[in-house]
Amino acid sequence: MIGMDKTKYNQLKNGIVFVIGLMMAFGAIRHNYVLSMVTVVPGIVVLYTLRKGVSEVVHDERTAVIQHKAASRTLGYMTALMGLSGLVLVEMSFRGYSEIRDVGYAFAYMANIILGVYALFTWYYGKQMGD
Amino acid sequence: MENNLRVLRAMKNITQDQLAQELGVTRQTIHAVESGKYNPSLELAFKMAEYFEKAIEEIFVYKKG
């Protein structure tokens, strides 16, 4: 696989990601989370190994910027969505749906934890870059 | 930021792919720089200047606003 071109790599990558997705879905349907884990971890290792074997450049500063922006946007939207969902679920739990209260609190706490970790890393990288 | 990368590349008679390989980036990055969609890092700008044997100001033109 050493010296593989980018097209071949992309085809293999898409195939592997599809299989991982399929196995995760299967694992979730069957409530077999071990199956999901044993698929994801080797899948990531295989993808990483394949990428190292590509003769062309597949990751550079522009792709890093794209990934950074996408990750930032995803974090922002998902945290807001999680926090809001948490509040809605907790509110609904006081109006007759008491069984969803724990899920609501879990969402709200998770949103807070993500924001805390984000603040921590912002502080850390700020220190590294001269703050 | 404007740049003369496309002109300089044409003068050297090389493709985007060849330039990308010389600079260690993807062809899409060269295309994005040429079309003004992406401003390269200082490091990549220096690499371009070194490759074309030009000063950075001869490749990139800063426009205010």
N, CA and C atoms of all chains as a GROMACS GRO file, in nm:
protein
  588
    1MET      N    1   0.082  -0.120   0.000
    1MET     CA    2   0.000   0.000   0.000
    1MET      C    3   0.086   0.127   0.000
    2ILE      N    4   0.217   0.110   0.013
    2ILE     CA    5   0.306   0.227   0.013
    2ILE      C    6   0.308   0.287  -0.128
    3GLY      N    7   0.303   0.420  -0.135
    3GLY     CA    8   0.307   0.486  -0.264
    3GLY      C    9   0.172   0.494  -0.332
    4MET      N   10   0.066   0.472  -0.256
    4MET     CA   11  -0.070   0.476  -0.311
    4MET      C   12  -0.107   0.621  -0.346
    5ASP      N   13  -0.185   0.638  -0.456
    5ASP     CA   14  -0.222   0.776  -0.490
    5ASP      C   15  -0.347   0.819  -0.412
    6LYS      N   16  -0.376   0.949  -0.423
    6LYS     CA   17  -0.481   1.008  -0.340
    6LYS      C   18  -0.621   0.954  -0.374
    7THR      N   19  -0.643   0.928  -0.504
    7THR     CA   20  -0.775   0.877  -0.546
    7THR      C   21  -0.802   0.742  -0.483
    8LYS      N   22  -0.700   0.655  -0.490
    8LYS     CA   23  -0.714   0.520  -0.432
    8LYS      C   24  -0.736   0.532  -0.281
    9TYR      N   25  -0.659   0.621  -0.217
    9TYR     CA   26  -0.671   0.642  -0.073
    9TYR      C   27  -0.813   0.686  -0.038
   10ASN      N   28  -0.867   0.784  -0.115
   10ASN     CA   29  -1.002   0.834  -0.088
   10ASN      C   30  -1.106   0.726  -0.103
   11GLN      N   31  -1.089   0.640  -0.206
   11GLN     CA   32  -1.184   0.529  -0.227
   11GLN      C   33  -1.181   0.434  -0.107
   12LEU      N   34  -1.058   0.397  -0.066
   12LEU     CA   35  -1.044   0.307   0.049
   12LEU      C   36  -1.100   0.370   0.176
   13LYS      N   37  -1.070   0.499   0.194
   13LYS     CA   38  -1.117   0.571   0.313
   13LYS      C   39  -1.269   0.570   0.319
   14ASN      N   40  -1.332   0.601   0.205
   14ASN     CA   41  -1.479   0.604   0.202
   14ASN      C   42  -1.537   0.466   0.233
   15GLY      N   43  -1.474   0.363   0.178
   15GLY     CA   44  -1.518   0.226   0.203
   15GLY      C   45  -1.508   0.190   0.350
   16ILE      N   46  -1.394   0.224   0.410
   16ILE     CA   47  -1.372   0.191   0.552
   16ILE      C   48  -1.469   0.269   0.641
   17VAL      N   49  -1.488   0.398   0.611
   17VAL     CA   50  -1.581   0.480   0.691
   17VAL      C   51  -1.723   0.424   0.679
   18PHE      N   52  -1.759   0.378   0.559
   18PHE     CA   53  -1.892   0.319   0.538
   18PHE      C   54  -1.908   0.193   0.624
   19VAL      N   55  -1.807   0.108   0.622
   19VAL     CA   56  -1.813  -0.016   0.700
   19VAL      C   57  -1.821   0.015   0.849
   20ILE      N   58  -1.741   0.114   0.895
   20ILE     CA   59  -1.744   0.152   1.037
   20ILE      C   60  -1.884   0.200   1.074
   21GLY      N   61  -1.940   0.286   0.989
   21GLY     CA   62  -2.076   0.338   1.014
   21GLY      C   63  -2.178   0.226   1.021
   22LEU      N   64  -2.165   0.132   0.929
   22LEU     CA   65  -2.256   0.018   0.923
   22LEU      C   66  -2.248  -0.065   1.052
   23MET      N   67  -2.123  -0.093   1.093
   23MET     CA   68  -2.102  -0.175   1.213
   23MET      C   69  -2.152  -0.102   1.338
   24MET      N   70  -2.131   0.031   1.341
   24MET     CA   71  -2.178   0.109   1.456
   24MET      C   72  -2.330   0.106   1.464
   25ALA      N   73  -2.393   0.123   1.348
   25ALA     CA   74  -2.540   0.119   1.344
   25ALA      C   75  -2.590  -0.018   1.387
   26PHE      N   76  -2.525  -0.123   1.336
   26PHE     CA   77  -2.561  -0.260   1.371
   26PHE      C   78  -2.545  -0.281   1.522
   27GLY      N   79  -2.431  -0.232   1.575
   27GLY     CA   80  -2.403  -0.245   1.718
   27GLY      C   81  -2.508  -0.173   1.802
   28ALA      N   82  -2.547  -0.053   1.755
   28ALA     CA   83  -2.647   0.027   1.829
   28ALA      C   84  -2.782  -0.043   1.826
   29ILE      N   85  -2.819  -0.096   1.709
   29ILE     CA   86  -2.950  -0.164   1.697
   29ILE      C   87  -2.954  -0.287   1.788
   30ARG      N   88  -2.841  -0.362   1.789
   30ARG     CA   89  -2.835  -0.485   1.869
   30ARG      C   90  -2.795  -0.458   2.014
   31HIS      N   91  -2.777  -0.330   2.050
   31HIS     CA   92  -2.731  -0.291   2.184
   31HIS      C   93  -2.597  -0.357   2.217
   32ASN      N   94  -2.517  -0.375   2.115
   32ASN     CA   95  -2.386  -0.438   2.134
   32ASN      C   96  -2.279  -0.330   2.114
   33TYR      N   97  -2.249  -0.256   2.224
   33TYR     CA   98  -2.157  -0.143   2.212
   33TYR      C   99  -2.012  -0.186   2.200
   34VAL      N  100  -1.986  -0.309   2.243
   34VAL     CA  101  -1.850  -0.364   2.227
   34VAL      C  102  -1.819  -0.378   2.077
   35LEU      N  103  -1.918  -0.420   2.002
   35LEU     CA  104  -1.902  -0.436   1.857
   35LEU      C  105  -1.866  -0.302   1.793
   36SER      N  106  -1.935  -0.195   1.838
   36SER     CA  107  -1.904  -0.062   1.786
   36SER      C  108  -1.760  -0.024   1.817
   37MET      N  109  -1.720  -0.049   1.941
   37MET     CA  110  -1.584  -0.010   1.982
   37MET      C  111  -1.477  -0.090   1.907
   38VAL      N  112  -1.499  -0.221   1.893
   38VAL     CA  113  -1.397  -0.303   1.826
   38VAL      C  114  -1.393  -0.275   1.676
   39THR      N  115  -1.490  -0.202   1.625
   39THR     CA  116  -1.485  -0.162   1.484
   39THR      C  117  -1.418  -0.026   1.470
   40VAL      N  118  -1.455   0.066   1.558
   40VAL     CA  119  -1.405   0.204   1.546
   40VAL      C  120  -1.255   0.212   1.566
   41VAL      N  121  -1.206   0.152   1.673
   41VAL     CA  122  -1.063   0.168   1.706
   41VAL      C  123  -0.972   0.111   1.596
   42PRO      N  124  -0.991  -0.017   1.554
   42PRO     CA  125  -0.905  -0.066   1.445
   42PRO      C  126  -0.927   0.014   1.315
   43GLY      N  127  -1.051   0.060   1.294
   43GLY     CA  128  -1.080   0.140   1.174
   43GLY      C  129  -0.995   0.265   1.169
   44ILE      N  130  -0.984   0.334   1.284
   44ILE     CA  131  -0.903   0.456   1.291
   44ILE      C  132  -0.756   0.423   1.265
   45VAL      N  133  -0.710   0.311   1.323
   45VAL     CA  134  -0.570   0.269   1.304
   45VAL      C  135  -0.544   0.240   1.156
   46VAL      N  136  -0.636   0.169   1.091
   46VAL     CA  137  -0.620   0.135   0.949
   46VAL      C  138  -0.618   0.264   0.864
   47LEU      N  139  -0.709   0.356   0.894
   47LEU     CA  140  -0.714   0.483   0.820
   47LEU      C  141  -0.583   0.561   0.834
   48TYR      N  142  -0.533   0.564   0.958
   48TYR     CA  143  -0.407   0.635   0.985
   48TYR      C  144  -0.291   0.571   0.909
   49THR      N  145  -0.287   0.436   0.912
   49THR     CA  146  -0.180   0.364   0.843
   49THR      C  147  -0.187   0.388   0.692
   50LEU      N  148  -0.311   0.384   0.638
   50LEU     CA  149  -0.328   0.407   0.494
   50LEU      C  150  -0.280   0.547   0.456
   51ARG      N  151  -0.315   0.645   0.538
   51ARG     CA  152  -0.278   0.784   0.507
   51ARG      C  153  -0.126   0.801   0.503
   52LYS      N  154  -0.057   0.727   0.589
   52LYS     CA  155   0.090   0.737   0.590
   52LYS      C  156   0.150   0.680   0.464
   53GLY      N  157   0.075   0.589   0.398
   53GLY     CA  158   0.127   0.525   0.277
   53GLY      C  159   0.099   0.601   0.149
   54VAL      N  160   0.028   0.714   0.160
   54VAL     CA  161  -0.006   0.790   0.039
   54VAL      C  162   0.116   0.871  -0.006
   55SER      N  163   0.146   0.860  -0.137
   55SER     CA  164   0.266   0.928  -0.188
   55SER      C  165   0.244   1.078  -0.204
   56GLU      N  166   0.117   1.119  -0.223
   56GLU     CA  167   0.088   1.262  -0.240
   56GLU      C  168   0.055   1.326  -0.105
   57VAL      N  169   0.059   1.459  -0.103
   57VAL     CA  170   0.022   1.531   0.019
   57VAL      C  171  -0.130   1.529   0.032
   58VAL      N  172  -0.179   1.480   0.145
   58VAL     CA  173  -0.325   1.480   0.165
   58VAL      C  174  -0.366   1.575   0.277
   59HIS      N  175  -0.269   1.616   0.358
   59HIS     CA  176  -0.300   1.707   0.469
   59HIS      C  177  -0.198   1.819   0.469
   60ASP      N  178  -0.245   1.942   0.457
   60ASP     CA  179  -0.153   2.056   0.463
   60ASP      C  180  -0.216   2.168   0.544
   61GLU      N  181  -0.157   2.287   0.540
   61GLU     CA  182  -0.206   2.395   0.626
   61GLU      C  183  -0.350   2.436   0.593
   62ARG      N  184  -0.387   2.428   0.464
   62ARG     CA  185  -0.523   2.467   0.426
   62ARG      C  186  -0.625   2.366   0.480
   63THR      N  187  -0.594   2.237   0.468
   63THR     CA  188  -0.687   2.136   0.522
   63THR      C  189  -0.695   2.148   0.675
   64ALA      N  190  -0.582   2.189   0.738
   64ALA     CA  191  -0.582   2.208   0.884
   64ALA      C  192  -0.676   2.322   0.921
   65VAL      N  193  -0.671   2.431   0.843
   65VAL     CA  194  -0.760   2.545   0.869
   65VAL      C  195  -0.905   2.504   0.850
   66ILE      N  196  -0.931   2.427   0.743
   66ILE     CA  197  -1.069   2.381   0.716
   66ILE      C  198  -1.119   2.296   0.834
   67GLN      N  199  -1.034   2.202   0.878
   67GLN     CA  200  -1.073   2.114   0.989
   67GLN      C  201  -1.096   2.194   1.117
   68HIS      N  202  -1.009   2.293   1.140
   68HIS     CA  203  -1.021   2.377   1.259
   68HIS      C  204  -1.154   2.452   1.259
   69LYS      N  205  -1.185   2.512   1.143
   69LYS     CA  206  -1.310   2.589   1.134
   69LYS      C  207  -1.432   2.498   1.150
   70ALA      N  208  -1.426   2.381   1.084
   70ALA     CA  209  -1.538   2.287   1.091
   70ALA      C  210  -1.557   2.239   1.235
   71ALA      N  211  -1.446   2.208   1.302
   71ALA     CA  212  -1.452   2.158   1.441
   71ALA      C  213  -1.509   2.265   1.533
   72SER      N  214  -1.464   2.389   1.512
   72SER     CA  215  -1.510   2.500   1.594
   72SER      C  216  -1.660   2.522   1.578
   73ARG      N  217  -1.705   2.522   1.452
   73ARG     CA  218  -1.847   2.542   1.423
   73ARG      C  219  -1.929   2.428   1.481
   74THR      N  220  -1.879   2.304   1.465
   74THR     CA  221  -1.951   2.187   1.517
   74THR      C  222  -1.964   2.196   1.669
   75LEU      N  223  -1.853   2.233   1.734
   75LEU     CA  224  -1.854   2.247   1.880
   75LEU      C  225  -1.957   2.349   1.923
   76GLY      N  226  -1.956   2.464   1.857
   76GLY     CA  227  -2.049   2.570   1.892
   76GLY      C  228  -2.193   2.529   1.877
   77TYR      N  229  -2.228   2.476   1.760
   77TYR     CA  230  -2.366   2.438   1.734
   77TYR      C  231  -2.412   2.324   1.824
   78MET      N  232  -2.327   2.220   1.835
   78MET     CA  233  -2.368   2.102   1.911
   78MET      C  234  -2.381   2.133   2.060
   79THR      N  235  -2.291   2.219   2.112
   79THR     CA  236  -2.300   2.254   2.255
   79THR      C  237  -2.427   2.333   2.282
   80ALA      N  238  -2.455   2.428   2.192
   80ALA     CA  239  -2.578   2.508   2.208
   80ALA      C  240  -2.701   2.418   2.199
   81LEU      N  241  -2.699   2.328   2.101
   81LEU     CA  242  -2.812   2.235   2.082
   81LEU      C  243  -2.830   2.146   2.204
   82MET      N  244  -2.717   2.097   2.256
   82MET     CA  245  -2.722   2.007   2.372
   82MET      C  246  -2.775   2.082   2.496
   83GLY      N  247  -2.725   2.203   2.516
   83GLY     CA  248  -2.768   2.283   2.630
   83GLY      C  249  -2.917   2.315   2.622
   84LEU      N  250  -2.960   2.358   2.505
   84LEU     CA  251  -3.102   2.392   2.486
   84LEU      C  252  -3.192   2.270   2.502
   85SER      N  253  -3.146   2.158   2.442
   85SER     CA  254  -3.224   2.034   2.454
   85SER      C  255  -3.237   1.995   2.600
   86GLY      N  256  -3.128   2.010   2.673
   86GLY     CA  257  -3.128   1.978   2.816
   86GLY      C  258  -3.232   2.060   2.890
   87LEU      N  259  -3.231   2.192   2.863
   87LEU     CA  260  -3.327   2.280   2.930
   87LEU      C  261  -3.471   2.244   2.895
   88VAL      N  262  -3.494   2.217   2.766
   88VAL     CA  263  -3.630   2.181   2.722
   88VAL      C  264  -3.675   2.051   2.789
   89LEU      N  265  -3.584   1.952   2.793
   89LEU     CA  266  -3.619   1.823   2.852
   89LEU      C  267  -3.649   1.836   3.001
   90VAL      N  268  -3.565   1.915   3.071
   90VAL     CA  269  -3.588   1.934   3.216
   90VAL      C  270  -3.722   2.004   3.239
   91GLU      N  271  -3.745   2.108   3.157
   91GLU     CA  272  -3.871   2.183   3.169
   91GLU      C  273  -3.992   2.090   3.145
   92MET      N  274  -3.979   2.007   3.038
   92MET     CA  275  -4.088   1.914   3.006
   92MET      C  276  -4.108   1.811   3.118
   93SER      N  277  -3.997   1.776   3.185
   93SER     CA  278  -4.006   1.674   3.290
   93SER      C  279  -4.091   1.724   3.408
   94PHE      N  280  -4.098   1.858   3.422
   94PHE     CA  281  -4.182   1.912   3.530
   94PHE      C  282  -4.327   1.930   3.485
   95ARG      N  283  -4.353   1.896   3.360
   95ARG     CA  284  -4.489   1.911   3.309
   95ARG      C  285  -4.550   1.775   3.271
   96GLY      N  286  -4.509   1.674   3.342
   96GLY     CA  287  -4.573   1.545   3.323
   96GLY      C  288  -4.489   1.437   3.257
   97TYR      N  289  -4.366   1.473   3.216
   97TYR     CA  290  -4.279   1.372   3.154
   97TYR      C  291  -4.157   1.349   3.245
   98SER      N  292  -4.182   1.309   3.365
   98SER     CA  293  -4.074   1.303   3.464
   98SER      C  294  -3.963   1.206   3.428
   99GLU      N  295  -3.993   1.107   3.340
   99GLU     CA  296  -3.891   1.006   3.307
   99GLU      C  297  -3.775   1.064   3.223
  100ILE      N  298  -3.794   1.184   3.166
  100ILE     CA  299  -3.686   1.240   3.083
  100ILE      C  300  -3.599   1.341   3.159
  101ARG      N  301  -3.627   1.357   3.287
  101ARG     CA  302  -3.554   1.459   3.366
  101ARG      C  303  -3.403   1.430   3.368
  102ASP      N  304  -3.369   1.302   3.394
  102ASP     CA  305  -3.227   1.265   3.403
  102ASP      C  306  -3.154   1.290   3.272
  103VAL      N  307  -3.222   1.258   3.161
  103VAL     CA  308  -3.160   1.281   3.030
  103VAL      C  309  -3.137   1.431   3.010
  104GLY      N  310  -3.237   1.511   3.049
  104GLY     CA  311  -3.225   1.657   3.038
  104GLY      C  312  -3.107   1.710   3.118
  105TYR      N  313  -3.096   1.664   3.243
  105TYR     CA  314  -2.983   1.708   3.326
  105TYR      C  315  -2.850   1.663   3.266
  106ALA      N  316  -2.849   1.538   3.214
  106ALA     CA  317  -2.726   1.486   3.154
  106ALA      C  318  -2.682   1.574   3.036
  107PHE      N  319  -2.778   1.613   2.952
  107PHE     CA  320  -2.748   1.700   2.838
  107PHE      C  321  -2.693   1.835   2.886
  108ALA      N  322  -2.764   1.892   2.983
  108ALA     CA  323  -2.724   2.025   3.032
  108ALA      C  324  -2.586   2.020   3.096
  109TYR      N  325  -2.561   1.917   3.177
  109TYR     CA  326  -2.428   1.905   3.241
  109TYR      C  327  -2.320   1.884   3.135
  110MET      N  328  -2.353   1.800   3.035
  110MET     CA  329  -2.255   1.771   2.929
  110MET      C  330  -2.218   1.899   2.854
  111ALA      N  331  -2.318   1.982   2.826
  111ALA     CA  332  -2.291   2.109   2.758
  111ALA      C  333  -2.198   2.195   2.842
  112ASN      N  334  -2.221   2.197   2.973
  112ASN     CA  335  -2.136   2.276   3.062
  112ASN      C  336  -1.994   2.220   3.067
  113ILE      N  337  -1.984   2.086   3.070
  113ILE     CA  338  -1.851   2.024   3.075
  113ILE      C  339  -1.773   2.057   2.946
  114ILE      N  340  -1.842   2.048   2.831
  114ILE     CA  341  -1.776   2.079   2.704
  114ILE      C  342  -1.726   2.224   2.704
  115LEU      N  343  -1.811   2.316   2.752
  115LEU     CA  344  -1.770   2.457   2.758
  115LEU      C  345  -1.650   2.475   2.851
  116GLY      N  346  -1.651   2.401   2.962
  116GLY     CA  347  -1.538   2.408   3.056
  116GLY      C  348  -1.409   2.359   2.994
  117VAL      N  349  -1.417   2.245   2.924
  117VAL     CA  350  -1.298   2.190   2.858
  117VAL      C  351  -1.248   2.286   2.749
  118TYR      N  352  -1.345   2.346   2.677
  118TYR     CA  353  -1.310   2.442   2.572
  118TYR      C  354  -1.236   2.562   2.634
  119ALA      N  355  -1.288   2.612   2.746
  119ALA     CA  356  -1.224   2.726   2.812
  119ALA      C  357  -1.083   2.689   2.858
  120LEU      N  358  -1.069   2.566   2.909
  120LEU     CA  359  -0.939   2.519   2.957
  120LEU      C  360  -0.836   2.513   2.843
  121PHE      N  361  -0.877   2.457   2.730
  121PHE     CA  362  -0.785   2.447   2.615
  121PHE      C  363  -0.755   2.584   2.555
  122THR      N  364  -0.856   2.673   2.557
  122THR     CA  365  -0.832   2.810   2.507
  122THR      C  366  -0.726   2.878   2.593
  123TRP      N  367  -0.738   2.859   2.725
  123TRP     CA  368  -0.641   2.916   2.818
  123TRP      C  369  -0.502   2.855   2.792
  124TYR      N  370  -0.497   2.722   2.777
  124TYR     CA  371  -0.370   2.650   2.758
  124TYR      C  372  -0.298   2.697   2.630
  125TYR      N  373  -0.373   2.698   2.519
  125TYR     CA  374  -0.309   2.738   2.393
  125TYR      C  375  -0.279   2.887   2.391
  126GLY      N  376  -0.361   2.965   2.462
  126GLY     CA  377  -0.332   3.109   2.475
  126GLY      C  378  -0.199   3.129   2.545
  127LYS      N  379  -0.175   3.051   2.652
  127LYS     CA  380  -0.048   3.059   2.726
  127LYS      C  381   0.069   3.020   2.635
  128GLN      N  382   0.046   2.915   2.557
  128GLN     CA  383   0.152   2.869   2.467
  128GLN      C  384   0.185   2.971   2.359
  129MET      N  385   0.084   3.054   2.327
  129MET     CA  386   0.103   3.150   2.219
  129MET      C  387   0.110   3.293   2.269
  130GLY      N  388   0.159   3.309   2.390
  130GLY     CA  389   0.198   3.442   2.434
  130GLY      C  390   0.102   3.522   2.519
  131ASP      N  391  -0.012   3.466   2.560
  131ASP     CA  392  -0.104   3.541   2.648
  131ASP      C  393  -0.039   3.568   2.783
  132MET      N  394  -0.606   4.038  -0.010
  132MET     CA  395  -0.470   4.008  -0.058
  132MET      C  396  -0.477   3.955  -0.201
  133GLU      N  397  -0.401   4.018  -0.288
  133GLU     CA  398  -0.394   3.967  -0.425
  133GLU      C  399  -0.258   3.903  -0.446
  134ASN      N  400  -0.246   3.822  -0.550
  134ASN     CA  401  -0.116   3.760  -0.575
  134ASN      C  402  -0.094   3.732  -0.724
  135ASN      N  403   0.033   3.717  -0.757
  135ASN     CA  404   0.071   3.691  -0.897
  135ASN      C  405   0.114   3.547  -0.919
  136LEU      N  406   0.064   3.460  -0.835
  136LEU     CA  407   0.110   3.322  -0.839
  136LEU      C  408   0.082   3.255  -0.974
  137ARG      N  409  -0.036   3.280  -1.028
  137ARG     CA  410  -0.073   3.217  -1.154
  137ARG      C  411   0.021   3.260  -1.267
  138VAL      N  412   0.055   3.390  -1.265
  138VAL     CA  413   0.144   3.444  -1.369
  138VAL      C  414   0.284   3.384  -1.355
  139LEU      N  415   0.332   3.383  -1.230
  139LEU     CA  416   0.466   3.330  -1.206
  139LEU      C  417   0.475   3.182  -1.243
  140ARG      N  418   0.369   3.110  -1.213
  140ARG     CA  419   0.365   2.967  -1.245
  140ARG      C  420   0.365   2.947  -1.397
  141ALA      N  421   0.290   3.033  -1.466
  141ALA     CA  422   0.284   3.024  -1.613
  141ALA      C  423   0.422   3.055  -1.673
  142MET      N  424   0.491   3.152  -1.612
  142MET     CA  425   0.624   3.189  -1.663
  142MET      C  426   0.722   3.073  -1.647
  143LYS      N  427   0.704   2.997  -1.539
  143LYS     CA  428   0.790   2.880  -1.517
  143LYS      C  429   0.742   2.758  -1.594
  144ASN      N  430   0.622   2.771  -1.650
  144ASN     CA  431   0.561   2.664  -1.728
  144ASN      C  432   0.544   2.533  -1.646
  145ILE      N  433   0.487   2.549  -1.528
  145ILE     CA  434   0.461   2.431  -1.444
  145ILE      C  435   0.313   2.427  -1.408
  146THR      N  436   0.265   2.307  -1.380
  146THR     CA  437   0.124   2.290  -1.344
  146THR      C  438   0.105   2.315  -1.194
  147GLN      N  439  -0.021   2.329  -1.155
  147GLN     CA  440  -0.053   2.345  -1.012
  147GLN      C  441  -0.004   2.223  -0.934
  148ASP      N  442  -0.020   2.107  -0.995
  148ASP     CA  443   0.021   1.982  -0.932
  148ASP      C  444   0.172   1.980  -0.905
  149GLN      N  445   0.248   2.022  -1.006
  149GLN     CA  446   0.394   2.023  -0.991
  149GLN      C  447   0.437   2.122  -0.882
  150LEU      N  448   0.375   2.240  -0.884
  150LEU     CA  449   0.410   2.341  -0.782
  150LEU      C  450   0.373   2.290  -0.643
  151ALA      N  451   0.256   2.226  -0.634
  151ALA     CA  452   0.213   2.172  -0.505
  151ALA      C  453   0.314   2.070  -0.453
  152GLN      N  454   0.363   1.984  -0.542
  152GLN     CA  455   0.462   1.884  -0.500
  152GLN      C  456   0.591   1.950  -0.455
  153GLU      N  457   0.633   2.054  -0.526
  153GLU     CA  458   0.756   2.125  -0.489
  153GLU      C  459   0.745   2.190  -0.351
  154LEU      N  460   0.623   2.239  -0.320
  154LEU     CA  461   0.604   2.312  -0.195
  154LEU      C  462   0.550   2.225  -0.081
  155GLY      N  463   0.517   2.100  -0.113
  155GLY     CA  464   0.468   2.008  -0.010
  155GLY      C  465   0.327   2.038   0.037
  156VAL      N  466   0.244   2.086  -0.056
  156VAL     CA  467   0.103   2.110  -0.022
  156VAL      C  468   0.015   2.040  -0.126
  157THR      N  469  -0.116   2.049  -0.108
  157THR     CA  470  -0.206   1.986  -0.204
  157THR      C  471  -0.228   2.078  -0.325
  158ARG      N  472  -0.271   2.019  -0.437
  158ARG     CA  473  -0.299   2.099  -0.556
  158ARG      C  474  -0.413   2.197  -0.528
  159GLN      N  475  -0.508   2.153  -0.445
  159GLN     CA  476  -0.622   2.238  -0.410
  159GLN      C  477  -0.577   2.364  -0.337
  160THR      N  478  -0.470   2.353  -0.258
  160THR     CA  479  -0.419   2.471  -0.187
  160THR      C  480  -0.363   2.573  -0.287
  161ILE      N  481  -0.289   2.524  -0.385
  161ILE     CA  482  -0.235   2.615  -0.487
  161ILE      C  483  -0.351   2.683  -0.562
  162HIS      N  484  -0.450   2.604  -0.597
  162HIS     CA  485  -0.567   2.659  -0.667
  162HIS      C  486  -0.637   2.765  -0.580
  163ALA      N  487  -0.652   2.734  -0.451
  163ALA     CA  488  -0.721   2.827  -0.360
  163ALA      C  489  -0.643   2.958  -0.345
  164VAL      N  490  -0.511   2.948  -0.338
  164VAL     CA  491  -0.428   3.069  -0.327
  164VAL      C  492  -0.441   3.152  -0.455
  165GLU      N  493  -0.428   3.085  -0.569
  165GLU     CA  494  -0.435   3.156  -0.698
  165GLU      C  495  -0.569   3.227  -0.718
  166SER      N  496  -0.675   3.163  -0.671
  166SER     CA  497  -0.807   3.225  -0.692
  166SER      C  498  -0.846   3.319  -0.577
  167GLY      N  499  -0.753   3.341  -0.484
  167GLY     CA  500  -0.777   3.438  -0.376
  167GLY      C  501  -0.871   3.389  -0.268
  168LYS      N  502  -0.895   3.258  -0.263
  168LYS     CA  503  -0.986   3.206  -0.162
  168LYS      C  504  -0.914   3.171  -0.032
  169TYR      N  505  -0.784   3.161  -0.040
  169TYR     CA  506  -0.706   3.124   0.080
  169TYR      C  507  -0.574   3.201   0.083
  170ASN      N  508  -0.548   3.265   0.195
  170ASN     CA  509  -0.420   3.333   0.213
  170ASN      C  510  -0.322   3.238   0.281
  171PRO      N  511  -0.210   3.211   0.218
  171PRO     CA  512  -0.117   3.112   0.276
  171PRO      C  513  -0.052   3.162   0.403
  172SER      N  514   0.002   3.068   0.481
  172SER     CA  515   0.077   3.106   0.601
  172SER      C  516   0.205   3.176   0.558
  173LEU      N  517   0.267   3.243   0.654
  173LEU     CA  518   0.393   3.311   0.625
  173LEU      C  519   0.498   3.211   0.575
  174GLU      N  520   0.497   3.092   0.635
  174GLU     CA  521   0.593   2.988   0.598
  174GLU      C  522   0.576   2.947   0.451
  175LEU      N  523   0.450   2.925   0.411
  175LEU     CA  524   0.426   2.885   0.272
  175LEU      C  525   0.457   3.000   0.176
  176ALA      N  526   0.426   3.122   0.219
  176ALA     CA  527   0.457   3.239   0.135
  176ALA      C  528   0.608   3.249   0.113
  177PHE      N  529   0.686   3.224   0.218
  177PHE     CA  530   0.832   3.227   0.205
  177PHE      C  531   0.881   3.115   0.112
  178LYS      N  532   0.818   2.999   0.124
  178LYS     CA  533   0.856   2.887   0.037
  178LYS      C  534   0.830   2.924  -0.109
  179MET      N  535   0.716   2.988  -0.134
  179MET     CA  536   0.682   3.030  -0.270
  179MET      C  537   0.783   3.133  -0.321
  180ALA      N  538   0.816   3.228  -0.233
  180ALA     CA  539   0.912   3.333  -0.271
  180ALA      C  540   1.047   3.270  -0.305
  181GLU      N  541   1.087   3.173  -0.224
  181GLU     CA  542   1.216   3.106  -0.246
  181GLU      C  543   1.213   3.027  -0.377
  182TYR      N  544   1.100   2.960  -0.401
  182TYR     CA  545   1.089   2.877  -0.521
  182TYR      C  546   1.094   2.963  -0.648
  183PHE      N  547   1.023   3.076  -0.646
  183PHE     CA  548   1.020   3.162  -0.765
  183PHE      C  549   1.134   3.264  -0.767
  184GLU      N  550   1.216   3.261  -0.664
  184GLU     CA  551   1.329   3.354  -0.650
  184GLU      C  552   1.282   3.499  -0.661
  185LYS      N  553   1.179   3.529  -0.583
  185LYS     CA  554   1.121   3.663  -0.579
  185LYS      C  555   1.106   3.705  -0.434
  186ALA      N  556   1.089   3.836  -0.413
  186ALA     CA  557   1.056   3.883  -0.278
  186ALA      C  558   0.907   3.856  -0.257
  187ILE      N  559   0.868   3.839  -0.130
  187ILE     CA  560   0.727   3.810  -0.101
  187ILE      C  561   0.635   3.918  -0.160
  188GLU      N  562   0.682   4.045  -0.151
  188GLU     CA  563   0.599   4.157  -0.203
  188GLU      C  564   0.579   4.149  -0.354
  189GLU      N  565   0.668   4.078  -0.421
  189GLU     CA  566   0.651   4.064  -0.566
  189GLU      C  567   0.546   3.958  -0.600
  190ILE      N  568   0.517   3.874  -0.503
  190ILE     CA  569   0.416   3.770  -0.526
  190ILE      C  570   0.281   3.812  -0.467
  191PHE      N  571   0.288   3.862  -0.345
  191PHE     CA  572   0.163   3.900  -0.276
  191PHE      C  573   0.152   4.051  -0.263
  192VAL      N  574   0.033   4.101  -0.293
  192VAL     CA  575   0.008   4.245  -0.283
  192VAL      C  576  -0.103   4.268  -0.181
  193TYR      N  577  -0.065   4.338  -0.073
  193TYR     CA  578  -0.164   4.364   0.033
  193TYR      C  579  -0.255   4.480  -0.006
  194LYS      N  580  -0.384   4.456  -0.002
  194LYS     CA  581  -0.483   4.560  -0.033
  194LYS      C  582  -0.564   4.587   0.093
  195LYS      N  583  -0.567   4.711   0.138
  195LYS     CA  584  -0.643   4.745   0.259
  195LYS      C  585  -0.793   4.731   0.236
  196GLY      N  586  -0.862   4.689   0.343
  196GLY     CA  587  -1.009   4.686   0.338
  196GLY      C  588  -1.068   4.560   0.292
   0.00000   0.00000   0.00000
